Each structure stands twice: as C-alpha cells, then as structure tokens.
Amino acid sequence: MLLQQQLRGLQSAGDDHIDLTPMVDTVFQLLTFLLLTYQVSSEAAVSMPEARHGVGVDEREAAVLTIAPPSGPEGSALVYFGLKADPERQLLDDEAIAEAVEQAVVSGKQRVVLQADAAVPHGEVLRVAGAAARVEGVSIHIGVEESGSRRGP
C-alpha cells in the first residue's frame, strides 16, 4: 500500500509540469514567417513612379503659381501668378488665387503648377493648392527642382 501511494505521488507530480518551450518556439517561428511573407506581398502590390524621370508639365500650357516664404514667422506665404515673384502679379488672398486660376482655365490652361521656395511651410503650400483646387476641372502639380540644378536669380 505504501508503494501504491508513492506511485500515485509520482504520477501526480508528473502531471503538474507541462513543458511549453516547444510551443513557444513554434509560435515565434509562425510569427516570423507571417511577418516576412506579409512584407514581401505588400511591397509587390505597390507601383511607384521614379522621381528622377517623370513627365513634366509644359509651362506654356499651365498656370504657374509662385509661392515665396512669409515675411514673418506668423505671416502667410506670398503668392504670385507667374514664374517670378513680381509684386504687380501678387495674389493677396485665397479668393484672388481661385480667380486667377479660373481665368487661366477660361484661357485653356487646365493644369496648375505650384512652385514654392524651400523655406515655405508645407501648410502654406497646401493652403494655396486648396484655393486653386476650388476651380472645377483643374489638376494641381507640384514643381520640383532636381538637386544640383539650381538656377541663378
């Protein structure tokens, strides 16, 4: 009888311990596999155009808005109609921007190119783009300059 009690004690002691190491290893291997295959499949679905060799917009067929940095830290950016910051062609508010773009559409220019100085805050470029986009039927393009191709004043 003493032997049976000892055997029962050994059997119950063996039931209390479950080795989880193989299960944890398997879970980590599955997670690693799923993460690696997810990255590969998501990258294959995206088709991005190359930035260096894009199709440009002809300046003669588009309305160009030049955006200069604000005069003060709290001011709004200065917007000009045309390729240069000409004070005579300055657009003072969003309504003037929309009106200038509307006149360009009437003259057959359906594209609007925004060229902004590097010091112009991103929010100001978005504000000007929003004002220009009020006109129905226009497409907004952002003018960029490749590094190393800076033109003089």
Secondary structure, 3 states (H helix, E strand, C coil): CHHHHHHHHHHHHHHCCCCCHHHHHHHHHHHHHHHHHHHHHHHHHCCCCCCCCCCCCCHHHEEEEEEECCCCCCCCCEEEECCCCCHHHEECCHHHHHHHHHHHHHCCCCEEEEEECCCCCHHHHHHHHHHHHCCCCCEEEECCCCCCCCCCC
